Amino acid sequence: MKNYFSALLFLVSNTILVQNWTPTTSAVTFKIKMLGVNVDGTLKGMKTNLKFNNNEPVSLSATIDSKTINTSNSLRDKHLKEKEEFFQPDIFPTIGMSSVSIQKNGENNYLGVFKITIKNTSKNVKVPFTFKEENGKGVLKSSFEINRQEWDFGGSTPGMSDNVKVSIVLNLTKN
């Protein structure tokens, strides 16, 4: 009987500590230099799976719809969608990101190791991010850089930088 009550107490205490956060809006932007000029772009259609304990993120994963690539240049966007060395959304409809580990680095600051999957290649990347909560609303923000060559992305396109700056903003409400 004692073990039953201990297990029940553990279950109830964990249920109370685990918070559910629901995304309200998201923004994924990127920037890469092409022939020395910044090319900005966005991706939409984020789907998430978020787990928090005591307002601390413990597990984060998301996918984004690769068909939504938008660089404000329809010819470039078509190229990015159709060419084998780029997104190929008909074959690879999502880009994924899933936490492997999360470490707190101060108030509201975290460093996560995330498995990022682009097309058929997955790599672990250290990603700094912040999470702030106020009055039942939360904001998760991250900015980081990846090397596109590590995902065999973009081929040997002349004049294209290897470094891609990625920014993510996720607005949340607590359930």
Backbone as CSV, one residue per row, in Angstrom:
resi,resn,N_x,N_y,N_z,CA_x,CA_y,CA_z,C_x,C_y,C_z
1,MET,0.831,-1.188,0.000,0.000,0.000,0.000,0.874,1.251,0.000
2,LYS,1.983,1.190,0.771,2.889,2.338,0.831,3.462,2.651,-0.553
3,ASN,3.855,1.596,-1.312,4.397,1.797,-2.661,3.357,2.409,-3.588
4,TYR,2.087,2.002,-3.430,1.016,2.551,-4.250,0.879,4.055,-4.018
5,PHE,0.873,4.482,-2.743,0.744,5.909,-2.435,1.977,6.687,-2.886
6,SER,3.151,6.094,-2.760,4.378,6.762,-3.233,4.321,6.970,-4.740
7,ALA,3.882,5.941,-5.461,3.781,6.057,-6.918,2.730,7.091,-7.298
8,LEU,1.600,7.100,-6.598,0.550,8.071,-6.871,1.035,9.488,-6.597
9,LEU,1.733,9.688,-5.481,2.269,11.004,-5.142,3.272,11.464,-6.200
10,PHE,4.145,10.561,-6.648,5.117,10.886,-7.694,4.409,11.296,-8.979
11,LEU,3.391,10.528,-9.381,2.647,10.821,-10.599,1.934,12.162,-10.519
12,VAL,1.287,12.436,-9.397,0.570,13.697,-9.214,1.537,14.869,-9.204
13,SER,2.668,14.731,-8.494,3.628,15.846,-8.432,4.224,16.124,-9.803
14,ASN,4.514,15.079,-10.592,5.045,15.307,-11.937,4.002,15.914,-12.854
15,THR,2.755,15.523,-12.701,1.687,16.090,-13.515,1.519,17.569,-13.218
16,ILE,1.647,17.941,-11.965,1.506,19.345,-11.578,2.677,20.170,-12.123
17,LEU,3.873,19.603,-12.143,5.052,20.341,-12.568,5.170,20.480,-14.084
18,VAL,4.628,19.532,-14.813,4.742,19.568,-16.267,3.726,20.558,-16.818
19,GLN,4.210,21.497,-17.615,3.319,22.487,-18.211,3.120,22.180,-19.687
20,ASN,1.949,22.516,-20.158,1.659,22.421,-21.581,1.665,23.820,-22.160
21,TRP,2.459,24.002,-23.185,2.530,25.274,-23.895,2.041,25.037,-25.313
22,THR,1.202,25.947,-25.781,0.663,25.860,-27.130,1.212,27.010,-27.964
23,PRO,1.806,26.697,-29.114,2.294,27.761,-29.996,1.134,28.601,-30.528
24,THR,1.326,29.910,-30.544,0.328,30.806,-31.135,0.819,31.339,-32.479
25,THR,2.085,31.684,-32.550,2.701,32.110,-33.813,4.149,31.638,-33.835
26,SER,4.682,31.516,-35.041,6.091,31.146,-35.173,6.676,31.866,-36.378
27,ALA,7.976,32.071,-36.323,8.695,32.673,-37.440,10.048,31.976,-37.570
28,VAL,10.325,31.502,-38.762,11.631,30.928,-39.061,12.192,31.725,-40.238
29,THR,13.319,32.358,-39.997,13.963,33.149,-41.042,15.396,32.663,-41.225
30,PHE,15.942,32.928,-42.400,17.341,32.586,-42.643,17.970,33.664,-43.500
31,LYS,19.284,33.695,-43.457,20.053,34.667,-44.234,21.322,33.967,-44.718
32,ILE,21.611,34.158,-46.012,22.821,33.603,-46.605,23.334,34.607,-47.636
33,LYS,24.628,34.693,-47.773,25.196,35.594,-48.780,25.314,34.863,-50.115
34,MET,24.903,35.582,-51.164,25.027,35.084,-52.527,25.695,36.180,-53.335
35,LEU,26.891,35.902,-53.816,27.682,36.886,-54.546,27.852,38.164,-53.728
36,GLY,28.046,37.995,-52.411,28.299,39.114,-51.505,27.066,39.864,-51.043
37,VAL,25.882,39.470,-51.508,24.636,40.146,-51.132,23.818,39.207,-50.253
38,ASN,23.256,39.761,-49.160,22.417,38.952,-48.287,21.131,38.544,-48.983
39,VAL,20.805,37.265,-48.907,19.510,36.750,-49.355,18.770,36.330,-48.091
40,ASP,17.616,36.957,-47.868,16.781,36.641,-46.710,15.647,35.750,-47.159
41,GLY,15.240,34.852,-46.254,14.129,33.975,-46.578,13.358,33.571,-45.341
42,THR,12.180,33.001,-45.590,11.337,32.510,-44.506,10.840,31.111,-44.842
43,LEU,10.455,30.402,-43.799,9.785,29.112,-43.907,8.606,29.139,-42.954
44,LYS,7.509,28.480,-43.322,6.301,28.488,-42.496,5.808,27.063,-42.277
45,GLY,4.706,26.970,-41.529,4.088,25.670,-41.305,4.741,24.877,-40.195
46,MET,5.197,25.561,-39.134,5.871,24.875,-38.040,4.888,24.024,-37.234
47,LYS,5.310,22.797,-36.943,4.595,21.897,-36.038,5.568,21.532,-34.926
48,THR,5.078,21.568,-33.676,5.974,21.390,-32.539,5.505,20.305,-31.588
49,ASN,6.457,19.831,-30.801,6.201,18.970,-29.654,7.109,19.519,-28.554
50,LEU,6.505,20.149,-27.540,7.264,20.850,-26.508,6.939,20.271,-25.142
51,LYS,7.983,20.041,-24.334,7.775,19.567,-22.965,8.551,20.474,-22.025
52,PHE,7.839,20.962,-21.001,8.415,21.843,-19.997,8.169,21.242,-18.623
53,ASN,9.078,21.519,-17.693,8.919,21.127,-16.305,9.331,22.327,-15.466
54,ASN,8.413,22.848,-14.640,8.686,24.063,-13.853,9.150,25.218,-14.728
55,ASN,8.495,25.416,-15.854,8.841,26.469,-16.813,10.248,26.338,-17.374
56,GLU,10.795,25.143,-17.316,12.105,24.865,-17.906,11.890,23.915,-19.083
57,PRO,12.377,24.247,-20.263,12.237,23.332,-21.397,13.061,22.065,-21.173
58,VAL,12.435,20.918,-21.335,13.140,19.646,-21.169,13.222,18.854,-22.471
59,SER,12.313,19.132,-23.408,12.335,18.456,-24.691,11.613,19.341,-25.712
60,LEU,12.275,19.608,-26.830,11.719,20.460,-27.876,11.954,19.802,-29.227
61,SER,10.911,19.745,-30.033,11.100,19.290,-31.410,10.128,20.037,-32.305
62,ALA,10.524,20.184,-33.552,9.692,20.919,-34.506,10.023,20.469,-35.919
63,THR,9.034,20.626,-36.782,9.258,20.470,-38.216,8.721,21.719,-38.895
64,ILE,9.256,21.983,-40.056,8.816,23.134,-40.843,8.584,22.638,-42.275
65,ASP,7.601,23.192,-42.937,7.207,22.782,-44.283,8.179,23.370,-45.313
66,SER,8.955,22.511,-45.968,9.964,23.004,-46.914,9.346,23.605,-48.185
67,LYS,8.080,23.304,-48.463,7.417,23.897,-49.641,7.151,25.389,-49.461
68,THR,7.232,25.879,-48.229,6.891,27.275,-47.947,8.061,28.228,-48.110
69,ILE,9.182,27.738,-48.606,10.362,28.603,-48.784,9.970,29.866,-49.549
70,ASN,10.380,31.015,-49.014,10.050,32.294,-49.646,11.235,33.236,-49.473
71,THR,11.822,33.649,-50.598,12.931,34.604,-50.572,12.546,35.909,-51.261
72,SER,11.261,36.092,-51.517,10.743,37.277,-52.212,11.241,37.362,-53.654
73,ASN,11.612,36.220,-54.209,12.030,36.145,-55.604,11.494,34.821,-56.146
74,SER,10.421,34.873,-56.922,9.740,33.652,-57.361,10.640,32.743,-58.198
75,LEU,11.519,33.305,-59.016,12.432,32.486,-59.812,13.413,31.739,-58.903
76,ARG,13.965,32.443,-57.908,14.877,31.808,-56.957,14.141,30.739,-56.153
77,ASP,12.922,31.045,-55.708,12.155,30.084,-54.919,11.874,28.810,-55.725
78,LYS,11.551,28.971,-57.000,11.313,27.815,-57.869,12.581,26.972,-57.971
79,HIS,13.705,27.631,-58.151,15.004,26.966,-58.228,15.270,26.191,-56.932
80,LEU,15.025,26.825,-55.786,15.258,26.188,-54.480,14.352,24.976,-54.257
81,LYS,13.179,24.995,-54.841,12.241,23.877,-54.681,12.511,22.738,-55.664
82,GLU,12.969,23.064,-56.858,13.038,22.048,-57.913,14.405,21.404,-58.099
83,LYS,15.465,22.112,-57.810,16.801,21.578,-58.085,17.194,20.531,-57.045
84,GLU,17.838,19.472,-57.525,18.220,18.340,-56.680,19.108,18.753,-55.499
85,GLU,19.973,19.733,-55.708,20.903,20.117,-54.641,20.247,20.986,-53.562
86,PHE,18.967,21.342,-53.756,18.284,22.189,-52.769,17.150,21.416,-52.066
87,PHE,16.035,22.034,-51.788,15.022,21.494,-50.875,14.285,20.240,-51.357
88,GLN,13.905,20.156,-52.605,13.123,19.032,-53.139,11.941,18.685,-52.215
89,PRO,11.018,19.624,-51.986,9.932,19.389,-51.028,8.986,18.250,-51.400
90,ASP,8.912,17.869,-52.669,8.066,16.733,-53.029,8.639,15.428,-52.483
91,ILE,9.942,15.378,-52.312,10.602,14.189,-51.765,10.849,14.349,-50.264
92,PHE,11.244,15.555,-49.843,11.575,15.854,-48.450,10.694,17.007,-47.976
93,PRO,9.447,16.719,-47.567,8.474,17.783,-47.276,8.754,18.598,-46.013
94,THR,9.601,18.085,-45.123,9.861,18.839,-43.885,11.348,18.912,-43.572
95,ILE,11.675,19.925,-42.804,12.989,20.065,-42.177,12.723,19.875,-40.689
96,GLY,13.516,19.063,-40.036,13.250,18.739,-38.636,14.351,19.168,-37.686
97,MET,13.936,19.366,-36.444,14.853,19.783,-35.390,14.342,19.160,-34.091
98,SER,15.172,18.386,-33.410,14.743,17.690,-32.202,15.852,17.729,-31.154
99,SER,15.494,18.109,-29.930,16.514,18.232,-28.886,17.072,16.860,-28.506
100,VAL,18.382,16.814,-28.360,19.087,15.649,-27.849,19.356,15.885,-26.367
101,SER,19.723,17.136,-26.039,19.940,17.536,-24.642,19.723,19.039,-24.532
102,ILE,19.352,19.460,-23.324,19.159,20.890,-23.050,19.812,21.194,-21.714
103,GLN,20.632,22.241,-21.698,21.339,22.663,-20.491,21.023,24.121,-20.216
104,LYS,20.692,24.432,-18.970,20.433,25.818,-18.591,21.765,26.537,-18.398
105,ASN,21.869,27.748,-18.967,23.107,28.540,-18.890,22.869,29.894,-18.254
106,GLY,21.972,29.981,-17.304,21.653,31.256,-16.679,20.169,31.529,-16.806
107,GLU,19.744,32.637,-16.252,18.327,32.977,-16.262,17.814,33.128,-17.694
108,ASN,16.857,32.300,-18.057,16.206,32.308,-19.365,17.106,31.882,-20.518
109,ASN,18.341,31.497,-20.270,19.290,31.128,-21.327,19.590,29.638,-21.288
110,TYR,19.605,29.032,-22.472,19.812,27.594,-22.588,20.751,27.296,-23.748
111,LEU,21.374,26.135,-23.670,22.146,25.618,-24.787,21.638,24.214,-25.043
112,GLY,21.110,24.006,-26.227,20.607,22.688,-26.592,21.477,22.069,-27.658
113,VAL,21.544,20.760,-27.618,22.096,20.017,-28.738,20.877,19.493,-29.472
114,PHE,20.745,19.880,-30.741,19.588,19.506,-31.540,20.029,18.694,-32.738
115,LYS,19.275,17.640,-33.009,19.474,16.883,-34.241,18.673,17.619,-35.313
116,ILE,19.381,18.174,-36.284,18.740,18.895,-37.376,18.799,18.007,-38.618
117,THR,17.620,17.816,-39.226,17.526,16.967,-40.410,17.071,17.815,-41.598
118,ILE,17.925,17.859,-42.608,17.619,18.537,-43.871,17.783,17.496,-44.967
119,LYS,16.692,17.288,-45.696,16.641,16.224,-46.699,16.923,14.899,-45.997
120,ASN,17.916,14.144,-46.408,18.156,12.851,-45.777,19.403,12.846,-44.893
121,THR,19.840,14.028,-44.460,21.029,14.139,-43.626,20.668,14.744,-42.276
122,SER,21.144,14.096,-41.207,20.931,14.594,-39.838,22.274,14.859,-39.181
123,LYS,22.369,15.985,-38.482,23.581,16.368,-37.755,23.176,16.944,-36.414
124,ASN,23.996,16.717,-35.396,23.780,17.358,-34.101,24.467,18.719,-34.104
125,VAL,23.714,19.733,-33.654,24.204,21.109,-33.659,23.920,21.735,-32.300
126,LYS,24.901,22.465,-31.758,24.677,23.233,-30.529,23.907,24.497,-30.884
127,VAL,22.766,24.675,-30.209,21.877,25.792,-30.513,21.555,26.551,-29.229
128,PRO,22.019,27.799,-29.111,21.634,28.611,-27.953,20.205,29.119,-28.142
129,PHE,19.469,29.220,-27.033,18.128,29.787,-27.120,17.723,30.376,-25.778
130,THR,16.694,31.199,-25.819,16.130,31.776,-24.599,14.667,31.367,-24.508
131,PHE,14.189,31.278,-23.279,12.765,31.085,-23.041,12.372,32.001,-21.898
132,LYS,11.409,32.878,-22.174,10.907,33.804,-21.163,9.405,33.613,-21.035
133,GLU,8.929,33.607,-19.789,7.505,33.457,-19.512,7.033,34.620,-18.672
134,GLU,5.888,35.168,-19.057,5.291,36.249,-18.284,3.778,36.195,-18.449
135,ASN,3.078,36.080,-17.317,1.614,36.083,-17.299,0.996,35.058,-18.251
136,GLY,1.515,33.834,-18.226,0.932,32.773,-19.044,1.297,32.814,-20.514
137,LYS,2.180,33.732,-20.898,2.650,33.800,-22.277,4.158,33.570,-22.277
138,GLY,4.627,32.858,-23.277,6.043,32.552,-23.362,6.592,32.866,-24.735
139,VAL,7.895,33.130,-24.769,8.586,33.359,-26.043,9.879,32.555,-26.026
140,LEU,10.049,31.735,-27.039,11.269,30.977,-27.226,11.953,31.571,-28.454
141,LYS,13.215,31.974,-28.292,13.964,32.598,-29.396,15.326,31.931,-29.546
142,SER,15.744,31.825,-30.795,17.062,31.267,-31.067,17.633,31.875,-32.340
143,SER,18.934,32.077,-32.329,19.682,32.460,-33.523,20.954,31.632,-33.526
144,PHE,21.229,31.017,-34.662,22.414,30.167,-34.763,22.827,30.080,-36.217
145,GLU,24.006,29.519,-36.446,24.540,29.374,-37.799,24.794,27.909,-38.094
146,ILE,24.526,27.524,-39.333,24.909,26.188,-39.780,25.719,26.325,-41.066
147,ASN,26.502,25.306,-41.329,27.266,25.235,-42.566,26.489,24.336,-43.527
148,ARG,25.955,24.895,-44.595,25.107,24.154,-45.527,25.813,22.941,-46.125
149,GLN,27.145,23.007,-46.244,27.915,21.908,-46.827,27.835,20.641,-45.972
150,GLU,27.644,20.806,-44.649,27.544,19.640,-43.764,26.298,18.816,-44.074
151,TRP,25.322,19.401,-44.747,24.109,18.703,-45.150,24.119,18.430,-46.656
152,ASP,25.261,18.661,-47.298,25.378,18.491,-48.746,24.252,19.250,-49.450
153,PHE,24.078,20.502,-49.019,22.970,21.330,-49.484,23.499,22.462,-50.341
154,GLY,22.947,22.633,-51.515,23.332,23.741,-52.384,24.460,23.414,-53.332
155,GLY,25.010,22.218,-53.198,26.083,21.803,-54.098,27.238,22.791,-54.106
156,SER,27.820,22.976,-55.276,28.948,23.907,-55.411,28.492,25.175,-56.128
157,THR,27.330,25.678,-55.734,26.783,26.877,-56.358,27.790,28.023,-56.248
158,PRO,28.254,28.582,-57.375,29.247,29.660,-57.341,28.706,30.887,-56.597
159,GLY,29.552,31.434,-55.722,29.209,32.673,-55.034,28.322,32.499,-53.816
160,MET,27.895,31.258,-53.510,27.039,31.039,-52.349,27.881,30.746,-51.119
161,SER,27.637,31.503,-50.065,28.337,31.295,-48.803,27.974,29.927,-48.233
162,ASP,28.876,29.362,-47.459,28.579,28.106,-46.765,27.752,28.348,-45.508
163,ASN,27.873,29.531,-44.926,27.225,29.818,-43.646,25.814,30.358,-43.824
164,VAL,24.880,29.735,-43.112,23.479,30.143,-43.136,23.097,30.546,-41.716
165,LYS,22.609,31.776,-41.568,22.146,32.254,-40.265,20.653,31.952,-40.153
166,VAL,20.270,31.272,-39.087,18.886,30.868,-38.871,18.376,31.541,-37.604
167,SER,17.154,32.068,-37.664,16.501,32.644,-36.482,15.118,32.031,-36.340
168,ILE,14.773,31.719,-35.092,13.474,31.124,-34.783,12.856,31.896,-33.641
169,VAL,11.586,32.264,-33.789,10.808,32.865,-32.712,9.509,32.080,-32.603
170,LEU,9.224,31.615,-31.399,8.019,30.841,-31.151,7.275,31.471,-29.984
171,ASN,6.096,32.008,-30.265,5.245,32.598,-29.210,4.295,31.511,-28.707
172,LEU,4.142,31.445,-27.378,3.388,30.377,-26.745,2.404,30.899,-25.723
173,THR,1.362,30.121,-25.477,0.461,30.391,-24.335,0.409,29.138,-23.494
174,LYS,0.297,29.338,-22.188,0.257,28.222,-21.254,-1.182,27.716,-21.138
175,ASN,-1.314,26.399,-21.196,-2.641,25.775,-21.034,-2.881,25.483,-19.555
